[in-house]
Amino acid sequence: MDVAVSRHRPLLRRIFTITLLLGLLLALSALAGLSVGSSGFTVSQVFEILLGGGEVEPTMADIVWRIRLPRVVLAALVGAVLSLGGLVFQALLRNPLAEPYILGISGGAAVGAIIGILMGLARFPGVSLLAFAGSMATVLLVLVISSVGTAMRKDSLILAGVMVNAFCSSVIMFLVSLTQDSRIHNILFWLMGDLSMADAGQIRMLALTLLPCFALILVLSRPMNLLLMGEEMAENMGVNVKVVSVALLVITSFMVSTAVCHSGILGFVGLVMPHLLRLGFGPDHRLLVPASLLGGGAYLIICDLLARSLPAQGEMPVGVITAMIGAPLFIVLLQRSRQ
Amino acid sequence: MREALAVHNLTHAYGNRLVVDSVSFGVGEGEFFIVIGPNGSGKTTLVKAVSGAIRPKSGDVEILGRPLRNYSRRALARSVALVPQTAPTDVPFTVEEVVLMGRSPHLGLMEIERRRDREIARRAMEFTHVEHLAHRRLDELSHGERQRVLIARAVCQQPRLILLDEPTASLDLAHQLLVMDLMEDLRSREGVSVVMVSHDLNLACLYADRLLLMKQGRVMSVGTPGEVVVFDTLEKTYGCVLLVDENPLKNVPRVTLVPKGLNRVP
């Protein structure tokens, strides 16, 4: 593998090899996600169910088709969105610590989404649109706070994100404490990040919304490389820096807020995969964009698998797992970026 | 001689502060043209206006006989390459990857560099003597090496006009000379026009075909080094005492700074 993906080989072949490898990883983790659960299946049973073999009990088939498959697909989509979101923000803000949760974008989307839920709106488009508005508002707020006075500093961006996040949390708690009905339990669980509410119809809608976003970001992956050379040089190499930056910002915020509507707040997912992939395959975004999509999907499927299978009874929110893995990584990265 | 660059009455202001004030000049194809002048005289703004980074308040810029505003960003990038004054130091790419980026304006949206592009990049790296650094990361290099890589990137863009904003600032003597010789080679071998901002009057006199001397956004003088670098004009422009005599290497002026203690002019 080391030879096949070495940084000095032609790019096209590397993209092909790495995409294939990570696609395989995604398929394997999806298979694991379908097999493991309170009623465990063997891999061959899952294959039979998926391929429509005849000798499986209908209830088992139901569990796989109706419960596990939507959940695995949702995990893959949300993982892909958050990893890609981390990758884009890290390039756009030239900051290795940038990530949708840390920048407060997930929090802002959650505030919008909760307002939507309390107003009794449908998840799509009402709640989604409010979540998008919330995420755009926070991302602009964070950028304004951190760039006042001097040029954008790495630490001040993170600090602004943390503060906006704290504010969003308090708004959410405020809204929750005003509500006196059964929706509270749902909201609290959802806040911790939860993939169990997956519903096949909504997921189809989510996938249809996200695929064009993925395609657009893939198209913008070379300009993302050039942005890392600084605004002046990127412009001189034919990139319309303003248009590309705004497009990336809006697409990513839209993607993240849509995902947050379905999964709640999952912290630090956008740090793990981009950094791991960069470490292994170098900084070229034409490779990192597809790799983050596939790798991020696989990562969240596995996190969700752990969240479902670690507790002896029931399950825990998947946000617990992602934060336990991601927060220490954040500290390591912070330490390194200060040196 | 066809004009690579023509600037007519260019004026630009930041807020109310006029930084470039009705500047006009032309640069011929294959000409080595150096812009000199004290700090804050508008040299960098001039370069930015010519590279399309800023839209001037008024005036026209023509590149290869075509108005700048008729160029798309990518078409402009195929004709004009820029080596900026400041470049980010935290670039994670390797030297080869950075130089290859110079091919972007020649590639389609999703197109990936082909063998031919890699060959052009390799020649650009050879040209600026960085091919042995190809697989090193840009942020591991010394200042002089990094500057050579950024020049290789500009050369890889295969421009007809190359703009350099103080490329020799804070380089050691050998590197200063190397950068100037590279530009001289580029001009004489490929016929590329070179427009450079410089603070080093002596280097400027030795290499430039013509000089443009600016002060407070205005043109003080344009012409050959012998016409521009004369005692009166320089003193008026820089406001300090300078000794101007002939360079022993070449028939161009030589400038020596005169410290206060050695100033024997009454």
HADDOCK unambig.tbl for C-alpha pairs under 7 A between the chains (distance, minus, plus):
assign (segid A and resid 219 and name CA) (segid B and resid 109 and name CA) 6.86 0.50 0.50
assign (segid A and resid 219 and name CA) (segid B and resid 110 and name CA) 6.30 0.50 0.50
assign (segid A and resid 228 and name CA) (segid B and resid 91 and name CA) 6.50 0.50 0.50
assign (segid A and resid 229 and name CA) (segid B and resid 88 and name CA) 6.31 0.50 0.50
assign (segid A and resid 229 and name CA) (segid B and resid 91 and name CA) 6.59 0.50 0.50
assign (segid A and resid 230 and name CA) (segid B and resid 87 and name CA) 6.51 0.50 0.50
assign (segid A and resid 230 and name CA) (segid B and resid 88 and name CA) 6.03 0.50 0.50
assign (segid A and resid 235 and name CA) (segid B and resid 53 and name CA) 6.99 0.50 0.50
assign (segid A and resid 236 and name CA) (segid B and resid 77 and name CA) 5.58 0.50 0.50
assign (segid A and resid 236 and name CA) (segid B and resid 81 and name CA) 6.51 0.50 0.50
assign (segid A and resid 236 and name CA) (segid B and resid 82 and name CA) 6.39 0.50 0.50
assign (segid A and resid 237 and name CA) (segid B and resid 74 and name CA) 6.93 0.50 0.50
assign (segid A and resid 237 and name CA) (segid B and resid 77 and name CA) 5.33 0.50 0.50
assign (segid A and resid 237 and name CA) (segid B and resid 102 and name CA) 6.67 0.50 0.50
assign (segid A and resid 237 and name CA) (segid B and resid 104 and name CA) 6.46 0.50 0.50
assign (segid A and resid 237 and name CA) (segid B and resid 105 and name CA) 5.81 0.50 0.50
assign (segid A and resid 238 and name CA) (segid B and resid 73 and name CA) 4.85 0.50 0.50
assign (segid A and resid 238 and name CA) (segid B and resid 74 and name CA) 4.16 0.50 0.50
assign (segid A and resid 238 and name CA) (segid B and resid 77 and name CA) 5.40 0.50 0.50
assign (segid A and resid 238 and name CA) (segid B and resid 105 and name CA) 5.66 0.50 0.50
assign (segid A and resid 283 and name CA) (segid B and resid 92 and name CA) 6.38 0.50 0.50
assign (segid A and resid 283 and name CA) (segid B and resid 93 and name CA) 6.34 0.50 0.50
